[in-house]
Amino acid sequence: MQYSSEGDDVPQLLFDAIFPLLGIVHSARTISPGKVGILRALAAEEHVSATQLRRAIGVSQQAISLTTKELESLGFIERHKDESDRRKLWFHLTEAGRQKLHTEIALGRQALKDAIGNELSDAELKLVHDAIPALAKIRKATY
Protein backbone atom coordinates (compact mmCIF):
# COMPACT_ATOMS: atom_id res chain seq x y z
CA MET A 1 0.00 0.00 0.00
CA GLN A 2 1.34 3.44 -0.93
CA TYR A 3 1.35 6.00 1.89
CA SER A 4 -0.48 9.23 1.14
CA SER A 5 0.36 12.24 3.27
CA GLU A 6 -2.64 14.36 2.26
CA GLY A 7 -4.17 15.84 5.40
CA ASP A 8 -2.21 13.44 7.58
CA ASP A 9 1.04 14.02 9.41
CA VAL A 10 1.70 10.51 10.74
CA PRO A 11 5.46 10.68 10.06
CA GLN A 12 5.84 13.87 12.11
CA LEU A 13 3.59 12.61 14.89
CA LEU A 14 5.54 9.35 15.01
CA PHE A 15 8.86 11.22 15.12
CA ASP A 16 7.55 13.54 17.85
CA ALA A 17 6.50 10.51 19.92
CA ILE A 18 9.66 8.43 19.42
CA PHE A 19 12.39 11.08 19.68
CA PRO A 20 11.84 11.81 23.40
CA LEU A 21 11.87 8.06 24.09
CA LEU A 22 15.37 7.90 22.63
CA GLY A 23 16.30 10.70 25.02
CA ILE A 24 15.11 8.61 27.96
CA VAL A 25 17.23 5.68 26.80
CA HIS A 26 20.32 7.79 26.05
CA SER A 27 20.19 9.71 29.32
CA ALA A 28 20.18 6.48 31.33
CA ARG A 29 23.35 5.22 29.69
CA THR A 30 26.88 5.96 30.85
CA ILE A 31 28.47 6.19 27.38
CA SER A 32 27.42 8.05 24.25
CA PRO A 33 25.02 6.67 21.63
CA GLY A 34 27.93 6.58 19.16
CA LYS A 35 29.99 4.38 21.44
CA VAL A 36 27.03 2.08 22.01
CA GLY A 37 26.56 1.96 18.23
CA ILE A 38 30.16 0.87 17.72
CA LEU A 39 29.88 -1.78 20.43
CA ARG A 40 26.63 -3.05 18.84
CA ALA A 41 28.21 -3.24 15.39
CA LEU A 42 31.18 -5.15 16.78
CA ALA A 43 28.89 -7.51 18.71
CA ALA A 44 27.13 -8.38 15.45
CA GLU A 45 30.32 -9.20 13.50
CA GLU A 46 33.57 -10.79 14.64
CA HIS A 47 35.78 -8.22 12.89
CA VAL A 48 34.68 -4.86 11.49
CA SER A 49 36.67 -2.22 9.60
CA ALA A 50 36.51 1.51 10.31
CA THR A 51 34.64 2.01 7.03
CA GLN A 52 32.07 -0.59 8.02
CA LEU A 53 31.64 1.10 11.40
CA ARG A 54 31.22 4.49 9.74
CA ARG A 55 28.48 3.11 7.49
CA ALA A 56 26.80 1.18 10.29
CA ILE A 57 26.36 4.13 12.62
CA GLY A 58 26.40 7.01 10.15
CA VAL A 59 29.23 9.20 11.43
CA SER A 60 32.43 10.60 9.94
CA GLN A 61 35.67 8.69 9.63
CA GLN A 62 37.22 11.15 12.10
CA ALA A 63 34.50 10.39 14.67
CA ILE A 64 35.14 6.66 14.23
CA SER A 65 38.88 7.18 14.68
CA LEU A 66 38.48 9.19 17.89
CA THR A 67 35.78 6.97 19.35
CA THR A 68 37.56 3.70 18.60
CA LYS A 69 40.73 5.04 20.25
CA GLU A 70 38.73 5.91 23.36
CA LEU A 71 36.94 2.54 23.41
CA GLU A 72 40.29 0.81 22.96
CA SER A 73 41.81 2.77 25.87
CA LEU A 74 38.87 1.63 28.03
CA GLY A 75 39.56 -1.99 27.07
CA PHE A 76 36.23 -2.45 25.27
CA ILE A 77 37.66 -3.08 21.80
CA GLU A 78 40.91 -4.18 20.20
CA ARG A 79 42.35 -3.26 16.83
CA HIS A 80 44.31 -5.58 14.59
CA LYS A 81 46.09 -4.98 11.30
CA ASP A 82 44.92 -7.02 8.35
CA GLU A 83 47.36 -9.83 7.58
CA SER A 84 47.18 -9.30 3.80
CA ASP A 85 46.99 -5.49 3.83
CA ARG A 86 48.85 -3.98 6.79
CA ARG A 87 47.26 -0.57 6.11
CA LYS A 88 43.79 -1.90 6.93
CA LEU A 89 42.57 -2.10 10.53
CA TRP A 90 40.01 -4.50 11.95
CA PHE A 91 38.21 -3.91 15.24
CA HIS A 92 37.11 -6.64 17.61
CA LEU A 93 34.89 -6.49 20.71
CA THR A 94 36.58 -7.65 23.94
CA GLU A 95 34.77 -9.51 26.70
CA ALA A 96 34.82 -6.27 28.73
CA GLY A 97 33.21 -4.51 25.75
CA ARG A 98 30.56 -7.21 25.47
CA GLN A 99 29.76 -6.80 29.17
CA LYS A 100 29.68 -3.00 28.84
CA LEU A 101 27.27 -3.25 25.90
CA HIS A 102 25.03 -5.59 27.89
CA THR A 103 25.05 -3.13 30.82
CA GLU A 104 24.29 -0.14 28.59
CA ILE A 105 21.40 -1.94 26.89
CA ALA A 106 20.01 -2.96 30.29
CA LEU A 107 20.24 0.63 31.58
CA GLY A 108 18.36 1.97 28.55
CA ARG A 109 15.70 -0.72 28.73
CA GLN A 110 15.16 -0.17 32.45
CA ALA A 111 14.74 3.59 31.97
CA LEU A 112 12.20 2.97 29.22
CA LYS A 113 10.43 0.34 31.33
CA ASP A 114 10.24 2.80 34.23
CA ALA A 115 8.84 5.53 31.99
CA ILE A 116 6.26 3.15 30.54
CA GLY A 117 5.23 1.94 33.99
CA ASN A 118 4.93 5.46 35.34
CA GLU A 119 3.07 7.01 32.43
CA LEU A 120 0.88 4.45 30.66
CA SER A 121 -2.36 2.86 31.73
CA ASP A 122 -2.94 -0.82 30.99
CA ALA A 123 -5.11 0.11 28.00
CA GLU A 124 -2.42 2.45 26.61
CA LEU A 125 0.24 -0.18 27.15
CA LYS A 126 -1.84 -2.66 25.13
CA LEU A 127 -2.14 -0.11 22.29
CA VAL A 128 1.63 0.33 22.23
CA HIS A 129 2.16 -3.43 22.34
CA ASP A 130 -0.28 -3.96 19.47
CA ALA A 131 1.51 -1.29 17.37
CA ILE A 132 4.94 -2.95 17.64
CA PRO A 133 4.51 -5.32 14.65
CA ALA A 134 3.58 -2.39 12.40
CA LEU A 135 6.57 -0.37 13.64
CA ALA A 136 8.82 -3.37 12.99
CA LYS A 137 7.63 -3.40 9.37
CA ILE A 138 8.73 0.23 8.98
CA ARG A 139 12.15 -0.61 10.40
CA LYS A 140 12.57 -3.58 8.06
CA ALA A 141 11.64 -1.43 5.05
CA THR A 142 14.56 0.92 5.71
CA TYR A 143 17.31 -1.72 5.56
C-alpha positions, 0 to 999 in steps of 0.5 A: 500500500502506498502511503499518502500524506494528504491531510495526515502528518503521521510521520511527524507525529511518530517522530515527535513521539519516538524522539523523546523516548530515545532521550530517555534511553540515552540519558540512562546510559553511561556512554554516548550513543555513538559508542554504544553503536560501535559496540553493537556493530562489533557484537554483530560481527567478529571483525569490522573495519573503520569504514564498516563502522562508519556506514553502520552508525552514520558518522564521519571517519574522524569520529570513528577514529576518535571513538575507537581510540577511546573505546580501545583505551577503556579496554572495550575493543581491540584493533588488529592490522589485516594480515594481507593489507597492513594498512587496513585495521580491523576492530574486535569487541573484547569480553569487557566490551561485550559486558559494557554493551550488555550493561548499557542496553540494560540501563536503557531498557530499564529507563524505558520500562520505568517511563512506561510503567509510570506514564501508561495505563494498561489500555495504553500499554496494550495499544503500544504493544499492538503497534509494535509489529507495524513499527517493525515493518517500517524498520525492516523497510529501511534496511 
